Amino acid sequence: MENLEQTAHGYIEAGDKEKLRNRLRRIEGQVRGVQRMVDEEAYCVDVLTQISSVVSALEKVGSLVLKDHVQHCVRESIESGGSDADEKIEELMAAVERFLKV
C-alpha cells in the first residue's frame, strides 16, 4: 500500500491523523472479533450487534475525514475564489450522498 502522506490529494489535520489511525486499529480488532465469533458460531444477534458497532465506528471515521475535507479543501477553494469552487462543492455533495447512502 502506498504512503498516503507522500501522494497527498486531500488533507487531514495532523491531530486527526492519529485519531483516525487509532480508530481504524480498534475497528480492525473489532472485525477480527466478529470473524472469531463467526468461527465459534456465536449467537447471531451478538454477531449482528458487533457488526453494528463496526459500522458505527466506520461512520465516525468517515465523519472526521469529511469534516477535514470541508474545513480545508472546500473552504480553501471557495476562499481563493478559484474557478474550481463549484466543482469542489459538487464533489462534496457527491461525497456526502455516498456517505449517507442517499
N, C-alpha and C positions, 0 to 999 in steps of 0.2 A: 504494500500500500504506500502510495507516495505521501511525502510530508506536506500537509496542507498549509503549513506556515510558509513554505517556500513557493507554493503555487497559489498565492492569495488571490482569490477572485471576490472575496467577501471580507467581512470584518466582524470579528468577535472581540469584545473588550477583554483585555488581559486578565482581569479578575474573574470574568465569566468563563474563560477557557478552563481554569482549574475547577470551577463549579461543574462545568459540563463534563470534564473528564471524570470527576468523582461520581457524578450521577450515572454516567454511562458504565462505569465499572460496577456500580451497585446493580444496575439493570442487567448487566452481564451475569452477575451472580444470581439474580432472580430468575433469569432464563434457564440457567443451569439447574436451579432448584425445581423449576417446572419440568424440565427434562427428567430429573430424578424422580419426581412424583409420578410421571407417566410410566417410567420404567418400573416403579414399585407399585403400579396400579392403585394409586391413591384415589380417594373418593372424588368423583367427577366435580362436585360442587367446590371442593377445596382447590382443585386444579383451576377451575374457572375463576375462582376468587384471586388466585395468584396471577393468572393471565390478565385480569382486570387491573391488578396492581402494576404490572409491567406496562400495560397500555397507558395508564395514568402517568407513570414516571416518564415515558417517552413523550407524552404530550407536554409535560413540564419542560423537558429539554427543548422541544420544538418551540415552545413559547419563548424561552430565553433567546434562542437563535433568532426568532422573528423580531423580538424586541431590539436586539442589537442591529439587525438589518434596517429596521425603521429608523433607529436613532442615528445610524451612521450613513449607510448607503443612500437611503431615500432622502433623508434630511440634507445630506451634502449635495445631492443632485438638485434639489429644489432651491436651496440657499444660493448655490452658484449660478442659478439661472440658466443652467446648461440646457442644450437642446434635447437632452435625453431625460428630462424631468418627467414628461408624460409617459415615456417608455418605462421608467422606474416605477411610476405609480401603477401602471398596468401590470408590470411584473409582480409588484407587491400584492395586488388584488388576486392575481392568479395563484400566488403562493398561499395567501390566506384561504382561498377557496379549496385548494388541495389540503391544507392543514385542517380545515373544518369539515372536509369531505362534503361540500355543498354541491 
